[in-house]
Amino acid sequence: MITIKQIKNIAKDIKEDKEWVNDSHTSAEHKGVCSGLDRLVGHLQELETTKDNNQINYTQTAIHVIFLLMLWFIFYVAMWIFY
């Protein structure tokens, strides 16, 4: 099972990766990714505090996040190649 702490660590790693940011367009994309990850973590923390000590399964959410990030990366690479 994936915990919220693991999701926070993954989000932190992704947000700290700025090697691909090299102009105003990629900077804007990076800001958008960071904003989305912050919103995801905030939403998960909100869910955690509203549950009455029930264990929350973050595995499915994490799979969706990873899938969306992979799609975003594929789109970014395709735009870079064909632009």
C-alpha positions in Angstrom: 0.0 0.0 0.0 1.3 3.5 -0.8 1.1 6.0 2.0 0.6 9.7 1.8 4.2 10.2 3.0 5.4 8.2 -0.1 3.2 10.3 -2.4 4.6 13.5 -0.8 8.2 12.3 -1.4 7.4 11.4 -5.0 5.8 14.9 -5.5 8.9 16.5 -3.9 11.3 14.6 -6.2 9.3 15.6 -9.3 9.0 19.2 -8.2 12.8 19.4 -7.6 13.7 18.1 -11.0 14.4 21.2 -13.0 16.9 19.9 -15.5 14.5 20.1 -18.4 13.4 23.7 -17.6 15.3 25.8 -20.1 12.9 28.6 -21.3 9.7 30.4 -20.4 7.5 27.7 -21.9 9.1 24.8 -20.0 9.2 27.0 -16.9 5.4 27.5 -17.2 5.0 23.8 -17.6 7.1 23.1 -14.5 5.0 25.6 -12.5 1.8 23.8 -13.7 3.2 20.4 -12.7 4.2 21.7 -9.3 0.8 23.3 -8.8 -1.0 20.1 -9.8 1.1 18.1 -7.4 0.5 20.5 -4.6 -3.2 20.3 -5.2 -3.1 16.5 -5.2 -1.2 16.3 -1.9 -3.5 18.9 -0.4 -6.6 17.0 -1.5 -5.2 13.7 -0.1 -4.3 15.4 3.2 -7.9 16.8 3.3 -9.3 13.3 2.7 -7.0 11.9 5.4 -8.2 14.4 8.0 -11.9 13.9 7.2 -11.8 10.1 7.5 -12.6 8.7 11.0 -9.3 6.9 11.4 -10.1 4.6 8.5 -7.1 3.5 6.5 -7.1 5.2 3.1 -5.8 3.3 0.1 -3.6 5.6 -2.0 -2.5 3.0 -4.4 -5.1 3.7 -7.1 -4.6 7.4 -6.8 -0.9 7.0 -7.1 -1.3 4.9 -10.2 -3.5 7.6 -11.8 -1.0 10.3 -11.0 1.9 8.3 -12.5 -0.2 7.5 -15.6 -1.1 11.2 -16.0 2.5 12.3 -15.6 3.6 9.7 -18.2 1.0 11.1 -20.6 2.2 14.6 -19.9 5.8 13.6 -20.5 5.0 11.8 -23.8 3.0 14.9 -25.0 6.0 17.1 -24.0 8.5 15.0 -25.9 6.2 14.8 -29.0 5.8 18.6 -28.9 9.6 19.0 -28.6 10.2 16.7 -31.6 7.6 18.1 -33.9 7.8 21.8 -32.9 
